[in-house]
């Protein structure tokens, strides 16, 4: 018997959204690694236009992964492909 692997759902933008990480809170380097972008580039976006789901804990930024994925999916659907 073959049992399908539950990897979550694919968003319209093609990002795999793993249900087990939906409520994860991640650091700036962790988000940069998942999105395959530089930490410095992500900081520039954060300063210039903000990132949905971002908040500070002391001096460090944290991000709600589910909020960020939803924003990236809607941005891609809208045709601009970026935040």
Secondary structure, DSSP 8 states (H G I E B T S, - for coil): --------EE-TTS-EE-GGGTT-EEEHHHHHHHHT--HHHHHHHHHHH--TTEEEETTEEEEEHHHHHHHHHHHHHHT----
